[in-house]
Amino acid sequence: MTQTATPVALATLDDLIQRAGGGNPIRVAVVNAAQAVVLETLREAARLGIAEPVLIGRPTEIVEAAAAIGCVVA
């Protein structure tokens, strides 16, 4: 018999971030990652310790998009 998790009410994005923190970060792969909003979001998720980003796409475009927002990708 399988058990289901009890639903948790989350009122704000901060509630979700707090709930996600405290555990191990999850690996998140993003295809066509050469977009500023994607890179900014992943940078913040990594800073908060909730995600380990994996960027998929044209390396030159990803590096250029990251440089445009002041982010360095390895």
N, C-alpha and C positions, 0 to 999 in steps of 0.2 A: 504494500500500500504506500502510495506517495503522499507526502505532506506538502501543502502549499504554504508559502510565506504569508504572514499577516500583513495586509496593506498598511502603509505608513503615509499619513497625510503630510504633504510638503506644501507649504504656503508660498515659499519664495525660492528663487534660485539659490540664495545663500543657504537655505535649509537643505537643498539637494547637495550642495558642495560640502557642507558640514557632514552630512550623512555619508558621502563618498570618501571623505578623508579618514585617516586612521588605519586604513588597510594597505595592502600592497597596491601600487599603481597598476592599472591594466594597460596592456599594449593596444594601441589604437592606430590602425593603418588608414591613411587617407590617400585616395587616388586623385590625381590632378591637384596636388598640394600647393601649386604655385599661385596661391591666392592670399592676399594680405590678411583678410578676415580669418581664414583657416589657420594661417600661421600664428596670428595673434592669439587665437583661441587655444591652440595646442600649446603655445608657450605658457599661457596662464595655467592651463591644466597641469603641465609638467611642473611649474613653479609650486602649485598647490599639492603636488605629490599624488595626484589622482590618475595621471595618465603617463604612459611612455610612448611618445609619438613615433610612428614609422611613416616617413614621407615617400610617396610613390609618384613618379612623374619624371619630366625632363629635368635632369640635375641643374643645368644652366638656368632654366626658368625659376626653379625653386630657390637657388642661391640668390638670383637677382631680386625676387620678391621678398626674400628674407632680409636682404641688405636694405631694401627700400623702407622697411619698418624697424631697422636697427637691430636685427636679430641675426645671429650667426648659426648656421647649420653645419653639422659635421657629417 
